[in-house]
């Protein structure tokens, strides 16, 4: 978790660094013009062994892109979905093993995007990224006494 937090902080401070601009008019530069926020909806389709436990479900994505250069940008995305669970799965804890269902799934992604072709009708981009997933379950804390 410390590494992820450090990576996010370093990425945020890198947004503040800019290379020298050819124009001498510094007052016209607005760093907020480089940001793009998007809201996306899609379909989550699990593959491989994961498809034994989850079915297709809709997901929502909030993305923040920052343009580094004319055709390159870095992005941060947060995806969340309520999975359509087919079957319970075993959750092994230190003191016991229980059957659980998932309640929510979160994905955090950091990606680098390069625009390969741009036209008036659209553009073709390629992305390379790294991310992590978290699944929350209905499992209770075995040490919870109700007080």
C-alpha positions in Angstrom: 0.0 0.0 0.0 2.9 2.3 0.8 4.3 1.8 -2.7 1.0 2.6 -4.4 0.6 5.7 -2.3 4.1 6.8 -3.1 3.5 6.1 -6.9 0.4 8.2 -6.8 2.1 11.1 -5.1 5.1 11.0 -7.4 2.7 11.0 -10.4 0.8 13.9 -9.0 4.0 16.0 -8.5 5.2 15.0 -12.0 2.1 16.8 -13.3 3.5 20.0 -11.9 6.7 19.8 -14.0 6.6 21.3 -17.5 9.3 21.6 -20.2 10.2 25.0 -21.6 7.7 26.4 -24.1 8.8 28.1 -27.3 6.6 31.1 -26.7 7.7 33.9 -24.5 4.2 34.7 -23.2 4.0 32.8 -19.9 0.7 34.3 -18.9 -1.2 32.5 -21.6 -0.2 29.0 -20.4 -2.9 27.3 -18.3 -1.9 23.9 -16.9 -5.6 23.0 -16.4 -6.0 22.9 -20.2 -3.9 19.7 -20.2 -6.4 17.8 -18.1 -9.3 15.7 -19.4 -11.9 14.0 -17.2 -14.1 11.2 -18.6 -16.9 9.1 -17.2 -17.2 5.7 -19.0 -19.6 2.7 -18.7 -18.8 -0.7 -19.9 -19.3 -4.5 -19.6 -17.1 -6.6 -17.3 -16.6 -10.0 -18.9 -14.4 -12.3 -16.7 -12.1 -14.7 -18.5 -10.5 -18.1 -17.6 -11.0 -19.5 -14.1 -12.7 -16.2 -12.9 -15.6 -16.9 -15.2 -16.5 -19.9 -12.9 -17.4 -17.4 -10.1 -18.5 -14.2 -11.9 -20.9 -13.5 -14.8 -21.0 -10.4 -17.0 -21.8 -7.2 -15.2 -21.8 -3.4 -16.0 -19.0 -1.3 -14.6 -18.4 2.5 -14.3 -15.1 4.2 -14.8 -13.8 7.7 -13.8 -10.6 8.6 -15.7 -8.3 11.6 -15.4 -5.8 12.1 -18.3 -3.0 14.6 -18.3 -1.3 15.5 -21.6 2.5 15.3 -21.3 3.2 16.1 -24.9 1.2 16.7 -28.0 0.3 13.0 -28.6 1.3 11.5 -25.2 -0.6 11.5 -21.9 -0.7 9.7 -18.5 -3.9 8.6 -17.0 -5.4 7.5 -13.7 -8.6 5.5 -13.7 -10.9 4.2 -11.0 -13.4 1.5 -12.0 -16.1 0.0 -9.8 -18.7 -2.6 -10.3 -21.2 -4.8 -8.5 -20.3 -8.3 -9.7 -22.8 -10.8 -10.9 -21.6 -13.7 -8.8 -22.5 -17.2 -10.0 -21.2 -19.2 -7.1 -19.7 -18.6 -3.7 -16.0 -19.0 -3.3 -13.8 -20.1 -0.3 -12.2 -17.4 1.7 -9.3 -18.8 3.8 -8.6 -16.7 6.9 -6.1 -17.3 9.7 -8.6 -19.1 12.0 -11.2 -20.5 9.6 -12.4 -21.0 6.0 -15.8 -19.7 5.0 -18.0 -19.4 1.9 -18.4 -15.8 0.8 -20.0 -13.7 -1.9 -18.5 -10.5 -3.4 -20.3 -7.2 -2.8 -18.1 -4.7 -4.7 -15.1 -4.7 -7.0 -12.7 -1.8 -7.4 -9.9 -1.4 -10.0 -7.2 1.3 -9.9 -5.2 1.8 -13.1 -2.3 4.0 -14.1 -1.7 4.1 -17.9 0.4 5.8 -20.5 -1.4 6.7 -23.7 0.0 7.5 -27.1 -2.2 8.8 -30.0 -1.2 7.0 -33.2 -3.6 8.5 -35.7 -6.0 11.5 -35.4 -8.7 12.6 -37.9 -11.8 14.7 -37.8 -13.9 11.6 -37.2 -11.9 10.2 -34.3 -8.5 9.1 -33.1 -6.6 5.8 -32.6 -4.8 5.4 -29.3 -2.6 2.8 -27.7 -2.4 2.4 -23.9 0.0 0.6 -21.6 -0.9 0.4 -17.9 -0.5 -1.1 -14.5 -3.3 -1.6 -12.1 -4.7 -3.4 -9.1 -8.0 -4.9 -8.1 -9.8 -5.2 -4.8 -12.9 -7.3 -4.1 -15.0 -6.7 -1.0 -17.0 -9.6 0.4 -19.8 -10.2 2.8 -17.4 -12.0 5.3 -17.6 -10.8 8.9 -14.6 -10.2 11.2 -14.2 -13.3 13.3 -13.0 -11.2 16.2 -16.0 -8.8 16.2 -18.0 -9.2 19.4 -20.9 -6.9 18.5 -19.9 -4.1 20.9 
